């Protein structure tokens, strides 16, 4: 067992359970394959244990937050027979460094090495908390864009302009472009209007700010 881990137990001890699916995402008790409970602290870290629905320990480790949503620190996963399946470290929700792996009989398997650095700049299309335009929701954004577009020759605009852009971790906007447009002159105005809405409130994943690509259609 990793140094500093709490003693293994066969049943949960404290805390309200979080019900999890087979892939460890939140779900209802009816559809749960596992449940997770908070079991105290170790220094600044929050200890969490995950059990199968019949009470067998599946995983235990440290989290950065009391909601047990950001894995951070030593972790151990177990096979159904109680033998260690894998163990290693998490860094803010991502596996890092060397992870030891074992088969159900306890025999070592090939280690896996994880580098969380490339994940720092990954672009999400859907984050736990999506970026937010300071002027309101998407409808407010579309209204702002339309109010800043002047049709050439005074003609009435008809059609849809589909835009795409990335909200960076600091809320600035990058790679602003029109994916589907009607007129180059209109497309340019739409891009300029979107750029003028910066900065946004950035998106977050597991409590950390992340880059998020937005796709916003503007119907004229």
C-alpha positions as CSV (number, residue, x, y, z in Angstrom):
1,X,0.0,0.0,0.0
2,X,1.3,3.5,-0.8
3,X,2.8,5.2,2.2
4,X,0.4,7.4,4.0
5,X,-2.8,5.8,2.8
6,X,-5.4,5.0,5.4
7,X,-5.9,1.4,6.4
8,X,-8.0,-0.6,4.0
9,X,-11.6,-1.3,5.0
10,X,-14.3,-3.5,3.6
11,X,-17.2,-1.1,4.0
12,X,-17.6,2.7,3.9
13,X,-17.3,4.5,7.2
14,X,-18.4,8.1,6.9
15,X,-20.0,10.7,4.5
16,X,-22.9,10.8,2.1
17,X,-22.2,8.5,-0.9
18,X,-21.7,9.7,-4.4
19,X,-23.2,7.2,-6.8
20,X,-21.1,6.4,-9.9
21,X,-21.6,4.6,-13.2
22,X,-19.4,1.8,-14.5
23,X,-17.1,4.5,-15.9
24,X,-17.0,6.4,-12.7
25,X,-19.3,9.3,-13.7
26,X,-22.1,10.5,-11.5
27,X,-25.4,8.7,-11.7
28,X,-28.5,7.8,-9.7
29,X,-28.4,5.0,-7.1
30,X,-30.6,2.9,-9.3
31,X,-28.1,2.9,-12.1
32,X,-24.9,2.9,-10.0
33,X,-22.1,0.4,-10.2
34,X,-20.1,2.1,-7.5
35,X,-20.4,4.6,-4.7
36,X,-17.8,7.0,-3.2
37,X,-17.5,8.4,0.3
38,X,-15.3,11.0,2.0
39,X,-13.3,9.5,4.9
40,X,-11.5,12.3,6.5
41,X,-8.3,14.2,5.6
42,X,-4.6,13.6,5.4
43,X,-3.0,17.0,5.9
44,X,-4.5,19.2,3.2
45,X,-5.8,16.3,1.2
46,X,-9.3,14.8,1.3
47,X,-9.4,11.0,1.5
48,X,-12.0,9.3,-0.7
49,X,-12.9,5.6,-1.1
50,X,-14.9,4.1,-3.9
51,X,-16.8,0.8,-3.3
52,X,-18.8,-1.6,-5.5
53,X,-22.5,-1.6,-4.6
54,X,-21.9,-4.7,-2.6
55,X,-19.3,-3.0,-0.4
56,X,-16.0,-4.1,-1.9
57,X,-13.3,-1.5,-2.1
58,X,-12.6,-0.5,-5.7
59,X,-10.3,2.5,-5.2
60,X,-8.9,4.8,-2.5
61,X,-6.9,8.0,-2.8
62,X,-6.5,11.7,-2.2
63,X,-8.5,14.5,-3.6
64,X,-7.9,18.3,-3.8
65,X,-11.4,19.2,-2.9
66,X,-14.0,18.2,-0.3
67,X,-16.4,17.2,-3.1
68,X,-14.0,14.5,-4.2
69,X,-14.1,15.6,-7.8
70,X,-10.3,16.4,-8.3
71,X,-8.0,13.5,-7.8
72,X,-4.7,14.8,-6.4
73,X,-2.1,12.6,-4.8
74,X,-1.6,8.9,-4.1
75,X,-4.2,6.4,-5.5
76,X,-4.7,2.7,-5.4
77,X,-7.2,0.7,-7.5
78,X,-8.2,-2.9,-6.6
79,X,-9.3,-6.0,-8.4
80,X,-12.6,-7.6,-7.4
81,X,-10.7,-10.2,-5.2
82,X,-9.0,-7.4,-3.2
83,X,-5.6,-7.5,-4.9
84,X,-4.1,-4.3,-6.0
85,X,-4.9,-3.5,-9.7
86,X,-2.8,-0.4,-10.1
87,X,-1.3,2.4,-8.0
88,X,0.4,5.8,-8.7
89,X,-0.1,9.5,-8.5
90,X,-2.7,12.0,-9.8
91,X,-2.0,15.6,-10.4
92,X,-5.1,17.8,-10.4
93,X,-7.4,15.1,-11.9
94,X,-4.8,13.5,-14.3
95,X,-2.6,10.5,-13.9
96,X,1.1,11.4,-13.6
97,X,4.4,9.6,-13.6
98,X,4.8,5.9,-13.3
99,X,1.8,3.7,-12.5
100,X,2.4,0.2,-11.3
101,X,-0.1,-2.5,-12.5
102,X,-0.8,-6.0,-11.4
103,X,-3.0,-8.9,-12.5
104,X,-5.6,-10.4,-10.2
105,X,-3.0,-12.9,-8.8
106,X,-0.7,-10.0,-7.7
107,X,1.8,-10.5,-10.5
108,X,3.4,-7.3,-11.9
109,X,2.3,-6.1,-15.3
110,X,4.0,-3.6,-17.6
111,X,4.1,-0.2,-15.9
112,X,2.4,2.8,-17.5
113,X,4.0,6.3,-17.6
114,X,1.7,9.3,-17.8
115,X,2.6,12.9,-18.6
116,X,-0.1,15.4,-17.7
117,X,1.6,18.3,-19.3
118,X,0.1,17.9,-22.8
119,X,-3.3,17.9,-21.2
120,X,-2.7,21.4,-20.0
121,X,-3.5,22.8,-23.4
122,X,-6.1,20.4,-24.6
123,X,-9.2,22.1,-26.2
124,X,-12.6,20.9,-24.9
125,X,-15.8,21.2,-26.8
126,X,-17.8,20.4,-23.7
127,X,-16.5,21.3,-20.2
128,X,-18.2,20.7,-16.8
129,X,-18.7,24.5,-16.6
130,X,-18.9,26.1,-20.0
131,X,-17.4,29.6,-20.7
132,X,-19.8,32.5,-20.1
133,X,-20.2,35.7,-22.1
134,X,-20.2,38.6,-19.6
135,X,-23.2,40.1,-21.3
136,X,-25.5,37.1,-20.6
137,X,-26.3,33.8,-22.3
138,X,-25.9,32.7,-25.9
139,X,-29.1,34.6,-27.0
140,X,-27.6,37.8,-25.6
141,X,-24.4,37.1,-27.4
142,X,-26.2,36.6,-30.7
143,X,-28.2,39.8,-30.1
144,X,-24.9,41.7,-29.5
145,X,-23.4,40.3,-32.7
146,X,-26.4,41.2,-34.8
147,X,-26.5,44.7,-33.4
148,X,-22.9,45.2,-34.6
149,X,-23.4,44.0,-38.2
150,X,-24.4,46.5,-40.9
151,X,-25.6,44.9,-44.1
152,X,-23.9,46.3,-47.3
153,X,-26.0,48.6,-49.5
154,X,-28.7,48.7,-46.9
155,X,-30.1,45.3,-48.0
156,X,-31.8,43.1,-45.5
157,X,-29.8,40.1,-44.3
158,X,-31.1,36.6,-44.7
159,X,-29.4,33.4,-43.7
160,X,-27.2,31.9,-41.0
161,X,-23.5,32.5,-40.1
162,X,-21.9,29.8,-38.0
163,X,-19.0,30.9,-35.9
164,X,-16.3,29.2,-34.0
165,X,-13.8,30.4,-31.4
166,X,-11.8,29.3,-28.4
167,X,-12.2,30.8,-24.9
168,X,-8.7,30.6,-23.4
169,X,-8.0,29.9,-19.7
170,X,-7.6,33.7,-19.1
171,X,-11.0,34.4,-20.8
172,X,-9.5,35.9,-23.9
173,X,-10.7,34.7,-27.3
174,X,-8.6,33.1,-30.0
175,X,-9.1,31.4,-33.4
176,X,-12.2,33.4,-34.0
177,X,-13.6,32.5,-37.5
178,X,-16.7,31.9,-39.5
179,X,-17.3,28.3,-40.4
180,X,-20.3,28.9,-42.6
181,X,-21.0,32.3,-44.0
182,X,-23.2,34.3,-46.4
183,X,-21.0,37.2,-47.4
184,X,-17.3,38.0,-46.7
185,X,-18.1,41.5,-45.7
186,X,-20.7,40.3,-43.2
187,X,-18.4,37.5,-42.0
188,X,-15.7,40.0,-41.1
189,X,-18.1,42.1,-39.1
190,X,-19.3,39.0,-37.2
191,X,-15.7,38.1,-36.4
192,X,-15.0,41.6,-35.2
193,X,-18.1,41.7,-33.0
194,X,-17.2,38.4,-31.3
195,X,-13.6,39.6,-30.7
196,X,-15.0,42.7,-29.0
197,X,-16.8,40.5,-26.4
198,X,-13.5,39.4,-24.8
199,X,-12.8,38.7,-22.0
200,X,-15.2,35.9,-21.1
201,X,-15.5,33.9,-17.9
202,X,-13.5,30.8,-18.8
203,X,-14.7,27.2,-18.6
204,X,-13.7,24.7,-16.0
205,X,-13.1,21.0,-15.8
206,X,-12.6,19.3,-12.4
207,X,-12.2,22.7,-10.8
208,X,-9.5,23.8,-13.2
209,X,-9.8,26.5,-15.9
210,X,-9.6,24.9,-19.4
211,X,-9.6,26.0,-23.1
212,X,-13.0,25.5,-24.6
213,X,-14.1,25.7,-28.3
214,X,-17.4,27.4,-28.8
215,X,-19.7,27.1,-31.8
216,X,-22.3,29.8,-32.1
217,X,-24.8,30.1,-35.0
218,X,-26.1,33.6,-35.8
219,X,-29.4,33.6,-37.7
220,X,-30.2,36.8,-39.6
